[in-house]
Amino acid sequence: MTDAIEYPPLPEALVVPVYDNHTHLEMGPDGPGLDYREQLDRASSVGVRGVVQVGTDLASSRWSADIAAVEPRVLAAVALHPNEAPLLDSAGTLDDQLAEIFELAGRPRVRAIGETGLDYFRTGEDGQAAQLRSFEAHIAIAKERGLALQIHDRDAHRDVLATLLRVGAPERTVFHCFSGDEELARTLAENGWYASFAGTVTFNNAPALRVALEVLPRRLVLIETDAPYLTPMPFRGRPNSSYLIPHTLRAMAAHLGTDVSMLAALISSNTEEVYGRWDSEPVTDPPNPFGEQ
C-alpha cells in the first residue's frame, strides 16, 4: 500500500460542506492507495459530505455499485472508459459488457453513467469508431435509466459536442474534469450542461480554465478531484483524495471574488440536482461485498 505520508495534510475544514462528484476510491497513484474508508473519513472531517465513486471498466463499475450499496457517503457511476472500448470491441466483448453496465445502472444508488465519452489522446483513429459506438450506447443507457451522464472528453471536444447534439444529451449531462475554454463553456451554458472543475483549475498554466469558470452560470458549476490524479495546488504532483477538495473550492472562490461558504452551498445544491440526495436511499443491511471487515 502507498505510504500515507505521501498524501498531503488535511486542509482547514469547510464551514459549508460540498460533494466530490468524481473520484476513484479504489485507485492509488501507482497502485493501491489509502483504504477507501480512510479516504472517506478524512473527507468527512474537512466538510466533504459525500462522493460519486466512478467506474472505468466492468470490474470497477461493479465495485462502485457494491460500495455505494453499503456506504452512505458514496453514490456510484458505472461505465466503460472510452479507452476500453477499442480493446473490448476487438475482443468481441463490448456488447456483453455494455449489457452488464445497463443492469448495474438499475441499482438504486447508481446515479450516473460514467465515465464515458471520447479520448483522442490515447486512442488513434483506428479506435475512434469503437469509442463512438460505446459513447452512444452509454448515452442511451443514461436516458433509458433516467441517470446523469459523466463525460470524459480529452482532445475530442468537437466530436463529443457533435455526438450529444446528434443523438440528444441526457437531461443532466456533466463534463467531468472540464478541460475546455471559454468557447466550450458558452456551449455548455447554452445547452444547460454542467462543468465539473478538478484541481487543474488551480494550476498556474491553466488560465483558460479560470476564464471558463468565470463565464459559466454558477448553477452549472460542480467540483471534483478525479483522485488519485490532478491534485490541487499547492500539492500538485502528490496523491489526490477527496479530502483535498477544500483547496480547489477556495481557489475557485478567490478567482470568482465570492465567499467560500456561498460557493460551497451553491455547488452542493447543484450536485444534488444532478445526482439526488445521498441519504435518499437508506442502507438497510445489504450484503457487504468485501466480507467481514
C-alpha positions as protocol buffer text, in pm:
chain_id: "A"
residue {
  index: 1
  type: MET
  ca { x: 0 y: 0 z: 0 }
}
residue {
  index: 2
  type: THR
  ca { x: 117 y: 353 z: -77 }
}
residue {
  index: 3
  type: ASP
  ca { x: 254 y: 514 z: 237 }
}
residue {
  index: 4
  type: ALA
  ca { x: 1 y: 760 z: 375 }
}
residue {
  index: 5
  type: ILE
  ca { x: 287 y: 1006 z: 439 }
}
residue {
  index: 6
  type: GLU
  ca { x: 292 y: 1076 z: 64 }
}
residue {
  index: 7
  type: TYR
  ca { x: -58 y: 1218 z: 88 }
}
residue {
  index: 8
  type: PRO
  ca { x: -87 y: 1590 z: 172 }
}
residue {
  index: 9
  type: PRO
  ca { x: -201 y: 1702 z: 518 }
}
residue {
  index: 10
  type: LEU
  ca { x: -561 y: 1777 z: 599 }
}
residue {
  index: 11
  type: PRO
  ca { x: -672 y: 2126 z: 490 }
}
residue {
  index: 12
  type: GLU
  ca { x: -876 y: 2360 z: 704 }
}
residue {
  index: 13
  type: ALA
  ca { x: -1231 y: 2228 z: 720 }
}
residue {
  index: 14
  type: LEU
  ca { x: -1507 y: 2393 z: 520 }
}
residue {
  index: 15
  type: VAL
  ca { x: -1788 y: 2564 z: 710 }
}
residue {
  index: 16
  type: VAL
  ca { x: -2043 y: 2465 z: 446 }
}
residue {
  index: 17
  type: PRO
  ca { x: -1995 y: 2111 z: 309 }
}
residue {
  index: 18
  type: VAL
  ca { x: -1967 y: 2006 z: -55 }
}
residue {
  index: 19
  type: TYR
  ca { x: -1952 y: 1682 z: -254 }
}
residue {
  index: 20
  type: ASP
  ca { x: -1676 y: 1534 z: -468 }
}
residue {
  index: 21
  type: ASN
  ca { x: -1871 y: 1447 z: -780 }
}
residue {
  index: 22
  type: HIS
  ca { x: -1599 y: 1230 z: -940 }
}
residue {
  index: 23
  type: THR
  ca { x: -1340 y: 1017 z: -766 }
}
residue {
  index: 24
  type: HIS
  ca { x: -1179 y: 673 z: -784 }
}
residue {
  index: 25
  type: LEU
  ca { x: -1156 y: 542 z: -429 }
}
residue {
  index: 26
  type: GLU
  ca { x: -1010 y: 211 z: -539 }
}
residue {
  index: 27
  type: MET
  ca { x: -709 y: 363 z: -713 }
}
residue {
  index: 28
  type: GLY
  ca { x: -375 y: 484 z: -583 }
}
residue {
  index: 29
  type: PRO
  ca { x: -129 y: 693 z: -784 }
}
residue {
  index: 30
  type: ASP
  ca { x: 87 y: 386 z: -855 }
}
residue {
  index: 31
  type: GLY
  ca { x: -131 y: 101 z: -735 }
}
residue {
  index: 32
  type: PRO
  ca { x: -345 y: 70 z: -420 }
}
residue {
  index: 33
  type: GLY
  ca { x: -363 y: 390 z: -218 }
}
residue {
  index: 34
  type: LEU
  ca { x: -529 y: 482 z: 108 }
}
residue {
  index: 35
  type: ASP
  ca { x: -810 y: 249 z: 215 }
}
residue {
  index: 36
  type: TYR
  ca { x: -1141 y: 384 z: 90 }
}
residue {
  index: 37
  type: ARG
  ca { x: -1274 y: 414 z: 445 }
}
residue {
  index: 38
  type: GLU
  ca { x: -975 y: 625 z: 547 }
}
residue {
  index: 39
  type: GLN
  ca { x: -1030 y: 849 z: 246 }
}
residue {
  index: 40
  type: LEU
  ca { x: -1397 y: 896 z: 332 }
}
residue {
  index: 41
  type: ASP
  ca { x: -1322 y: 962 z: 698 }
}
residue {
  index: 42
  type: ARG
  ca { x: -1066 y: 1227 z: 606 }
}
residue {
  index: 43
  type: ALA
  ca { x: -1312 y: 1383 z: 361 }
}
residue {
  index: 44
  type: SER
  ca { x: -1589 y: 1392 z: 621 }
}
residue {
  index: 45
  type: SER
  ca { x: -1357 y: 1561 z: 871 }
}
residue {
  index: 46
  type: VAL
  ca { x: -1297 y: 1860 z: 639 }
}
residue {
  index: 47
  type: GLY
  ca { x: -1651 y: 1913 z: 513 }
}
residue {
  index: 48
  type: VAL
  ca { x: -1672 y: 1686 z: 208 }
}
residue {
  index: 49
  type: ARG
  ca { x: -2010 y: 1529 z: 271 }
}
residue {
  index: 50
  type: GLY
  ca { x: -2007 y: 1256 z: 7 }
}
residue {
  index: 51
  type: VAL
  ca { x: -1856 y: 1136 z: -318 }
}
residue {
  index: 52
  type: VAL
  ca { x: -1953 y: 989 z: -653 }
}
residue {
  index: 53
  type: GLN
  ca { x: -1737 y: 681 z: -699 }
}
residue {
  index: 54
  type: VAL
  ca { x: -1680 y: 628 z: -1070 }
}
residue {
  index: 55
  type: GLY
  ca { x: -1623 y: 310 z: -1268 }
}
residue {
  index: 56
  type: THR
  ca { x: -1394 y: 289 z: -1568 }
}
residue {
  index: 57
  type: ASP
  ca { x: -1437 y: -78 z: -1660 }
}
residue {
  index: 58
  type: LEU
  ca { x: -1665 y: -363 z: -1563 }
}
residue {
  index: 59
  type: ALA
  ca { x: -1469 y: -459 z: -1252 }
}
residue {
  index: 60
  type: SER
  ca { x: -1451 y: -105 z: -1111 }
}
residue {
  index: 61
  type: SER
  ca { x: -1815 y: -41 z: -1205 }
}
residue {
  index: 62
  type: ARG
  ca { x: -1922 y: -348 z: -1008 }
}
residue {
  index: 63
  type: TRP
  ca { x: -1704 y: -231 z: -719 }
}
residue {
  index: 64
  type: SER
  ca { x: -1854 y: 118 z: -736 }
}
residue {
  index: 65
  type: ALA
  ca { x: -2211 y: -13 z: -728 }
}
residue {
  index: 66
  type: ASP
  ca { x: -2129 y: -252 z: -444 }
}
residue {
  index: 67
  type: ILE
  ca { x: -1958 y: 6 z: -226 }
}
residue {
  index: 68
  type: ALA
  ca { x: -2242 y: 255 z: -277 }
}
residue {
  index: 69
  type: ALA
  ca { x: -2486 y: -10 z: -153 }
}
residue {
  index: 70
  type: VAL
  ca { x: -2312 y: -36 z: 183 }
}
residue {
  index: 71
  type: GLU
  ca { x: -2157 y: 310 z: 234 }
}
residue {
  index: 72
  type: PRO
  ca { x: -2398 y: 604 z: 280 }
}
residue {
  index: 73
  type: ARG
  ca { x: -2133 y: 860 z: 186 }
}
residue {
  index: 74
  type: VAL
  ca { x: -2099 y: 708 z: -162 }
}
residue {
  index: 75
  type: LEU
  ca { x: -2310 y: 717 z: -477 }
}
residue {
  index: 76
  type: ALA
  ca { x: -2191 y: 534 z: -787 }
}
residue {
  index: 77
  type: ALA
  ca { x: -2137 y: 596 z: -1156 }
}
residue {
  index: 78
  type: VAL
  ca { x: -2083 y: 297 z: -1387 }
}
residue {
  index: 79
  type: ALA
  ca { x: -1938 y: 280 z: -1738 }
}
residue {
  index: 80
  type: LEU
  ca { x: -1667 y: 156 z: -1969 }
}
residue {
  index: 81
  type: HIS
  ca { x: -1398 y: 421 z: -2017 }
}
residue {
  index: 82
  type: PRO
  ca { x: -1359 y: 528 z: -2382 }
}
residue {
  index: 83
  type: ASN
  ca { x: -1007 y: 388 z: -2391 }
}
residue {
  index: 84
  type: GLU
  ca { x: -1151 y: 47 z: -2301 }
}
residue {
  index: 85
  type: ALA
  ca { x: -1392 y: 45 z: -2594 }
}
residue {
  index: 86
  type: PRO
  ca { x: -1147 y: -41 z: -2878 }
}
residue {
  index: 87
  type: LEU
  ca { x: -995 y: -322 z: -2672 }
}
residue {
  index: 88
  type: LEU
  ca { x: -1333 y: -470 z: -2587 }
}
residue {
  index: 89
  type: ASP
  ca { x: -1458 y: -426 z: -2941 }
}
residue {
  index: 90
  type: SER
  ca { x: -1161 y: -613 z: -3087 }
}
residue {
  index: 91
  type: ALA
  ca { x: -1214 y: -891 z: -2831 }
}
residue {
  index: 92
  type: GLY
  ca { x: -1581 y: -915 z: -2922 }
}
residue {
  index: 93
  type: THR
  ca { x: -1699 y: -841 z: -2568 }
}
residue {
  index: 94
  type: LEU
  ca { x: -1810 y: -477 z: -2589 }
}
residue {
  index: 95
  type: ASP
  ca { x: -2180 y: -551 z: -2630 }
}
residue {
  index: 96
  type: ASP
  ca { x: -2186 y: -804 z: -2346 }
}
residue {
  index: 97
  type: GLN
  ca { x: -2014 y: -561 z: -2112 }
}
residue {
  index: 98
  type: LEU
  ca { x: -2246 y: -277 z: -2212 }
}
residue {
  index: 99
  type: ALA
  ca { x: -2537 y: -506 z: -2124 }
}
residue {
  index: 100
  type: GLU
  ca { x: -2396 y: -554 z: -1775 }
}
residue {
  index: 101
  type: ILE
  ca { x: -2347 y: -178 z: -1736 }
}
residue {
  index: 102
  type: PHE
  ca { x: -2717 y: -144 z: -1817 }
}
residue {
  index: 103
  type: GLU
  ca { x: -2802 y: -392 z: -1541 }
}
residue {
  index: 104
  type: LEU
  ca { x: -2577 y: -219 z: -1287 }
}
residue {
  index: 105
  type: ALA
  ca { x: -2741 y: 111 z: -1379 }
}
residue {
  index: 106
  type: GLY
  ca { x: -3068 y: -18 z: -1238 }
}
residue {
  index: 107
  type: ARG
  ca { x: -2937 y: -32 z: -882 }
}
residue {
  index: 108
  type: PRO
  ca { x: -3081 y: 245 z: -663 }
}
residue {
  index: 109
  type: ARG
  ca { x: -2756 y: 412 z: -553 }
}
residue {
  index: 110
  type: VAL
  ca { x: -2610 y: 412 z: -904 }
}
residue {
  index: 111
  type: ARG
  ca { x: -2693 y: 768 z: -1008 }
}
residue {
  index: 112
  type: ALA
  ca { x: -2481 y: 826 z: -1319 }
}
residue {
  index: 113
  type: ILE
  ca { x: -2340 y: 665 z: -1628 }
}
residue {
  index: 114
  type: GLY
  ca { x: -1975 y: 750 z: -1646 }
}
residue {
  index: 115
  type: GLU
  ca { x: -1713 y: 797 z: -1719 }
}
residue {
  index: 116
  type: THR
  ca { x: -1783 y: 769 z: -2089 }
}
residue {
  index: 117
  type: GLY
  ca { x: -1708 y: 984 z: -2390 }
}
residue {
  index: 118
  type: LEU
  ca { x: -1423 y: 1021 z: -2636 }
}
residue {
  index: 119
  type: ASP
  ca { x: -1048 y: 1029 z: -2582 }
}
residue {
  index: 120
  type: TYR
  ca { x: -828 y: 1103 z: -2881 }
}
residue {
  index: 121
  type: PHE
  ca { x: -517 y: 1149 z: -2667 }
}
residue {
  index: 122
  type: ARG
  ca { x: -453 y: 779 z: -2609 }
}
residue {
  index: 123
  type: THR
  ca { x: -663 y: 623 z: -2886 }
}
residue {
  index: 124
  type: GLY
  ca { x: -575 y: 669 z: -3251 }
}
residue {
  index: 125
  type: GLU
  ca { x: -806 y: 690 z: -3550 }
}
residue {
  index: 126
  type: ASP
  ca { x: -839 y: 313 z: -3576 }
}
residue {
  index: 127
  type: GLY
  ca { x: -1010 y: 300 z: -3235 }
}
residue {
  index: 128
  type: GLN
  ca { x: -1237 y: 600 z: -3268 }
}
residue {
  index: 129
  type: ALA
  ca { x: -1532 y: 415 z: -3423 }
}
residue {
  index: 130
  type: ALA
  ca { x: -1547 y: 177 z: -3127 }
}
residue {
  index: 131
  type: GLN
  ca { x: -1526 y: 471 z: -2885 }
}
residue {
  index: 132
  type: LEU
  ca { x: -1812 y: 644 z: -3061 }
}
residue {
  index: 133
  type: ARG
  ca { x: -2030 y: 330 z: -3058 }
}
residue {
  index: 134
  type: SER
  ca { x: -1963 y: 283 z: -2688 }
}
residue {
  index: 135
  type: PHE
  ca { x: -2031 y: 651 z: -2613 }
}
residue {
  index: 136
  type: GLU
  ca { x: -2366 y: 641 z: -2793 }
}
residue {
  index: 137
  type: ALA
  ca { x: -2461 y: 322 z: -2610 }
}
residue {
  index: 138
  type: HIS
  ca { x: -2382 y: 484 z: -2274 }
}
residue {
  index: 139
  type: ILE
  ca { x: -2588 y: 789 z: -2366 }
}
residue {
  index: 140
  type: ALA
  ca { x: -2881 y: 560 z: -2445 }
}
residue {
  index: 141
  type: ILE
  ca { x: -2840 y: 378 z: -2112 }
}
residue {
  index: 142
  type: ALA
  ca { x: -2837 y: 707 z: -1921 }
}
residue {
  index: 143
  type: LYS
  ca { x: -3154 y: 822 z: -2091 }
}
residue {
  index: 144
  type: GLU
  ca { x: -3335 y: 490 z: -2050 }
}
residue {
  index: 145
  type: ARG
  ca { x: -3241 y: 464 z: -1682 }
}
residue {
  index: 146
  type: GLY
  ca { x: -3304 y: 834 z: -1615 }
}
residue {
  index: 147
  type: LEU
  ca { x: -2949 y: 889 z: -1488 }
}
residue {
  index: 148
  type: ALA
  ca { x: -2694 y: 1166 z: -1519 }
}
residue {
  index: 149
  type: LEU
  ca { x: -2414 y: 1129 z: -1774 }
}
residue {
  index: 150
  type: GLN
  ca { x: -2050 y: 1192 z: -1680 }
}
residue {
  index: 151
  type: ILE
  ca { x: -1842 y: 1270 z: -1988 }
}
residue {
  index: 152
  type: HIS
  ca { x: -1472 y: 1207 z: -2033 }
}
residue {
  index: 153
  type: ASP
  ca { x: -1359 y: 1445 z: -2309 }
}
residue {
  index: 154
  type: ARG
  ca { x: -991 y: 1456 z: -2396 }
}
residue {
  index: 155
  type: ASP
  ca { x: -874 y: 1617 z: -2719 }
}
residue {
  index: 156
  type: ALA
  ca { x: -1219 y: 1544 z: -2864 }
}
residue {
  index: 157
  type: HIS
  ca { x: -1435 y: 1849 z: -2789 }
}
residue {
  index: 158
  type: ARG
  ca { x: -1577 y: 1880 z: -3140 }
}
residue {
  index: 159
  type: ASP
  ca { x: -1685 y: 1517 z: -3173 }
}
residue {
  index: 160
  type: VAL
  ca { x: -1822 y: 1499 z: -2819 }
}
residue {
  index: 161
  type: LEU
  ca { x: -2042 y: 1801 z: -2883 }
}
residue {
  index: 162
  type: ALA
  ca { x: -2149 y: 1674 z: -3225 }
}
residue {
  index: 163
  type: THR
  ca { x: -2249 y: 1340 z: -3076 }
}
residue {
  index: 164
  type: LEU
  ca { x: -2451 y: 1493 z: -2792 }
}
residue {
  index: 165
  type: LEU
  ca { x: -2634 y: 1725 z: -3032 }
}
residue {
  index: 166
  type: ARG
  ca { x: -2697 y: 1449 z: -3286 }
}
residue {
  index: 167
  type: VAL
  ca { x: -2834 y: 1179 z: -3053 }
}
residue {
  index: 168
  type: GLY
  ca { x: -2963 y: 1406 z: -2777 }
}
residue {
  index: 169
  type: ALA
  ca { x: -2798 y: 1451 z: -2442 }
}
residue {
  index: 170
  type: PRO
  ca { x: -2949 y: 1322 z: -2117 }
}
residue {
  index: 171
  type: GLU
  ca { x: -3128 y: 1583 z: -1910 }
}
residue {
  index: 172
  type: ARG
  ca { x: -2833 y: 1601 z: -1668 }
}
residue {
  index: 173
  type: THR
  ca { x: -2502 y: 1596 z: -1852 }
}
residue {
  index: 174
  type: VAL
  ca { x: -2170 y: 1666 z: -1679 }
}
residue {
  index: 175
  type: PHE
  ca { x: -1835 y: 1736 z: -1844 }
}
residue {
  index: 176
  type: HIS
  ca { x: -1612 y: 1575 z: -1585 }
}
residue {
  index: 177
  type: CYS
  ca { x: -1271 y: 1733 z: -1527 }
}
residue {
  index: 178
  type: PHE
  ca { x: -1368 y: 2018 z: -1757 }
}
residue {
  index: 179
  type: SER
  ca { x: -1076 y: 2088 z: -1988 }
}
residue {
  index: 180
  type: GLY
  ca { x: -1222 y: 2335 z: -2233 }
}
residue {
  index: 181
  type: ASP
  ca { x: -1200 y: 2708 z: -2286 }
}
residue {
  index: 182
  type: GLU
  ca { x: -1441 y: 3000 z: -2289 }
}
residue {
  index: 183
  type: GLU
  ca { x: -1600 y: 2885 z: -2616 }
}
residue {
  index: 184
  type: LEU
  ca { x: -1677 y: 2538 z: -2484 }
}
residue {
  index: 185
  type: ALA
  ca { x: -1806 y: 2685 z: -2158 }
}
residue {
  index: 186
  type: ARG
  ca { x: -2050 y: 2902 z: -2352 }
}
residue {
  index: 187
  type: THR
  ca { x: -2169 y: 2596 z: -2545 }
}
residue {
  index: 188
  type: LEU
  ca { x: -2234 y: 2415 z: -2219 }
}
residue {
  index: 189
  type: ALA
  ca { x: -2424 y: 2716 z: -2088 }
}
residue {
  index: 190
  type: GLU
  ca { x: -2641 y: 2729 z: -2400 }
}
residue {
  index: 191
  type: ASN
  ca { x: -2737 y: 2364 z: -2353 }
}
residue {
  index: 192
  type: GLY
  ca { x: -2767 y: 2355 z: -1975 }
}
residue {
  index: 193
  type: TRP
  ca { x: -2479 y: 2111 z: -1935 }
}
residue {
  index: 194
  type: TYR
  ca { x: -2264 y: 2107 z: -1622 }
}
residue {
  index: 195
  type: ALA
  ca { x: -1889 y: 2163 z: -1596 }
}
residue {
  index: 196
  type: SER
  ca { x: -1707 y: 1991 z: -1314 }
}
residue {
  index: 197
  type: PHE
  ca { x: -1378 y: 2152 z: -1214 }
}
residue {
  index: 198
  type: ALA
  ca { x: -1088 y: 1949 z: -1075 }
}
residue {
  index: 199
  type: GLY
  ca { x: -756 y: 2053 z: -925 }
}
residue {
  index: 200
  type: THR
  ca { x: -641 y: 2164 z: -1269 }
}
residue {
  index: 201
  type: VAL
  ca { x: -832 y: 2490 z: -1221 }
}
residue {
  index: 202
  type: THR
  ca { x: -571 y: 2581 z: -958 }
}
residue {
  index: 203
  type: PHE
  ca { x: -269 y: 2520 z: -1183 }
}
residue {
  index: 204
  type: ASN
  ca { x: -63 y: 2820 z: -1289 }
}
residue {
  index: 205
  type: ASN
  ca { x: -62 y: 2703 z: -1651 }
}
residue {
  index: 206
  type: ALA
  ca { x: -442 y: 2680 z: -1677 }
}
residue {
  index: 207
  type: PRO
  ca { x: -572 y: 3038 z: -1721 }
}
residue {
  index: 208
  type: ALA
  ca { x: -824 y: 2923 z: -1985 }
}
residue {
  index: 209
  type: LEU
  ca { x: -998 y: 2706 z: -1726 }
}
residue {
  index: 210
  type: ARG
  ca { x: -1040 y: 3002 z: -1494 }
}
residue {
  index: 211
  type: VAL
  ca { x: -1185 y: 3211 z: -1776 }
}
residue {
  index: 212
  type: ALA
  ca { x: -1428 y: 2926 z: -1848 }
}
residue {
  index: 213
  type: LEU
  ca { x: -1523 y: 2924 z: -1481 }
}
residue {
  index: 214
  type: GLU
  ca { x: -1597 y: 3296 z: -1500 }
}
residue {
  index: 215
  type: VAL
  ca { x: -1835 y: 3270 z: -1795 }
}
residue {
  index: 216
  type: LEU
  ca { x: -2030 y: 2964 z: -1681 }
}
residue {
  index: 217
  type: PRO
  ca { x: -2357 y: 3025 z: -1499 }
}
residue {
  index: 218
  type: ARG
  ca { x: -2286 y: 2922 z: -1142 }
}
residue {
  index: 219
  type: ARG
  ca { x: -2588 y: 2692 z: -1142 }
}
residue {
  index: 220
  type: LEU
  ca { x: -2388 y: 2471 z: -1382 }
}
residue {
  index: 221
  type: VAL
  ca { x: -2066 y: 2452 z: -1178 }
}
residue {
  index: 222
  type: LEU
  ca { x: -1960 y: 2133 z: -995 }
}
residue {
  index: 223
  type: ILE
  ca { x: -1637 y: 2032 z: -823 }
}
residue {
  index: 224
  type: GLU
  ca { x: -1437 y: 1709 z: -817 }
}
residue {
  index: 225
  type: THR
  ca { x: -1097 y: 1557 z: -752 }
}
residue {
  index: 226
  type: ASP
  ca { x: -1064 y: 1284 z: -1018 }
}
residue {
  index: 227
  type: ALA
  ca { x: -849 y: 1134 z: -742 }
}
residue {
  index: 228
  type: PRO
  ca { x: -591 y: 998 z: -722 }
}
residue {
  index: 229
  type: TYR
  ca { x: -491 y: 1234 z: -1004 }
}
residue {
  index: 230
  type: LEU
  ca { x: -486 y: 1613 z: -1056 }
}
residue {
  index: 231
  type: THR
  ca { x: -402 y: 1714 z: -701 }
}
residue {
  index: 232
  type: PRO
  ca { x: -469 y: 2086 z: -650 }
}
residue {
  index: 233
  type: MET
  ca { x: -206 y: 2343 z: -568 }
}
residue {
  index: 234
  type: PRO
  ca { x: -4 y: 2367 z: -351 }
}
residue {
  index: 235
  type: PHE
  ca { x: 33 y: 1987 z: -359 }
}
residue {
  index: 236
  type: ARG
  ca { x: 41 y: 1923 z: -733 }
}
residue {
  index: 237
  type: GLY
  ca { x: 232 y: 1601 z: -802 }
}
residue {
  index: 238
  type: ARG
  ca { x: 134 y: 1428 z: -479 }
}
residue {
  index: 239
  type: PRO
  ca { x: -153 y: 1177 z: -444 }
}
residue {
  index: 240
  type: ASN
  ca { x: -501 y: 1324 z: -453 }
}
residue {
  index: 241
  type: SER
  ca { x: -803 y: 1230 z: -243 }
}
residue {
  index: 242
  type: SER
  ca { x: -1149 y: 1372 z: -178 }
}
residue {
  index: 243
  type: TYR
  ca { x: -1035 y: 1543 z: 144 }
}
residue {
  index: 244
  type: LEU
  ca { x: -834 y: 1789 z: -68 }
}
residue {
  index: 245
  type: ILE
  ca { x: -1144 y: 1941 z: -231 }
}
residue {
  index: 246
  type: PRO
  ca { x: -1126 y: 2248 z: 2 }
}
residue {
  index: 247
  type: HIS
  ca { x: -810 y: 2365 z: -176 }
}
residue {
  index: 248
  type: THR
  ca { x: -986 y: 2364 z: -513 }
}
residue {
  index: 249
  type: LEU
  ca { x: -1302 y: 2524 z: -376 }
}
residue {
  index: 250
  type: ARG
  ca { x: -1111 y: 2806 z: -207 }
}
residue {
  index: 251
  type: ALA
  ca { x: -911 y: 2874 z: -524 }
}
residue {
  index: 252
  type: MET
  ca { x: -1232 y: 2889 z: -728 }
}
residue {
  index: 253
  type: ALA
  ca { x: -1397 y: 3125 z: -479 }
}
residue {
  index: 254
  type: ALA
  ca { x: -1091 y: 3351 z: -474 }
}
residue {
  index: 255
  type: HIS
  ca { x: -1084 y: 3371 z: -853 }
}
residue {
  index: 256
  type: LEU
  ca { x: -1455 y: 3449 z: -870 }
}
residue {
  index: 257
  type: GLY
  ca { x: -1430 y: 3701 z: -588 }
}
residue {
  index: 258
  type: THR
  ca { x: -1702 y: 3530 z: -389 }
}
residue {
  index: 259
  type: ASP
  ca { x: -1743 y: 3391 z: -39 }
}
residue {
  index: 260
  type: VAL
  ca { x: -1622 y: 3034 z: 4 }
}
residue {
  index: 261
  type: SER
  ca { x: -1929 y: 2927 z: 200 }
}
residue {
  index: 262
  type: MET
  ca { x: -2168 y: 3080 z: -53 }
}
residue {
  index: 263
  type: LEU
  ca { x: -1994 y: 2898 z: -338 }
}
residue {
  index: 264
  type: ALA
  ca { x: -1993 y: 2574 z: -139 }
}
residue {
  index: 265
  type: ALA
  ca { x: -2366 y: 2600 z: -74 }
}
residue {
  index: 266
  type: LEU
  ca { x: -2437 y: 2663 z: -442 }
}
residue {
  index: 267
  type: ILE
  ca { x: -2217 y: 2376 z: -563 }
}
residue {
  index: 268
  type: SER
  ca { x: -2367 y: 2142 z: -305 }
}
residue {
  index: 269
  type: SER
  ca { x: -2715 y: 2231 z: -430 }
}
residue {
  index: 270
  type: ASN
  ca { x: -2606 y: 2184 z: -793 }
}
residue {
  index: 271
  type: THR
  ca { x: -2462 y: 1843 z: -710 }
}
residue {
  index: 272
  type: GLU
  ca { x: -2784 y: 1724 z: -551 }
}
residue {
  index: 273
  type: GLU
  ca { x: -2975 y: 1850 z: -856 }
}
residue {
  index: 274
  type: VAL
  ca { x: -2762 y: 1621 z: -1073 }
}
residue {
  index: 275
  type: TYR
  ca { x: -2739 y: 1307 z: -858 }
}
residue {
  index: 276
  type: GLY
  ca { x: -3013 y: 1334 z: -598 }
}
residue {
  index: 277
  type: ARG
  ca { x: -2959 y: 1320 z: -225 }
}
residue {
  index: 278
  type: TRP
  ca { x: -2704 y: 1088 z: -70 }
}
residue {
  index: 279
  type: ASP
  ca { x: -2947 y: 994 z: 208 }
}
residue {
  index: 280
  type: SER
  ca { x: -3248 y: 933 z: -18 }
}
residue {
  index: 281
  type: GLU
  ca { x: -3191 y: 557 z: -33 }
}
residue {
  index: 282
  type: PRO
  ca { x: -3113 y: 439 z: 321 }
}
residue {
  index: 283
  type: VAL
  ca { x: -2877 y: 148 z: 361 }
}
residue {
  index: 284
  type: THR
  ca { x: -3063 y: -146 z: 516 }
}
residue {
  index: 285
  type: ASP
  ca { x: -2801 y: -412 z: 575 }
}
residue {
  index: 286
  type: PRO
  ca { x: -2733 y: -519 z: 215 }
}
residue {
  index: 287
  type: PRO
  ca { x: -2468 y: -786 z: 161 }
}
residue {
  index: 288
  type: ASN
  ca { x: -2119 y: -649 z: 222 }
}
residue {
  index: 289
  type: PRO
  ca { x: -1922 y: -709 z: -100 }
}
residue {
  index: 290
  type: PHE
  ca { x: -1597 y: -703 z: 97 }
}
residue {
  index: 291
  type: GLY
  ca { x: -1687 y: -966 z: 354 }
}
residue {
  index: 292
  type: GLU
  ca { x: -1619 y: -910 z: 722 }
}
residue {
  index: 293
  type: GLN
  ca { x: -1403 y: -604 z: 789 }
}
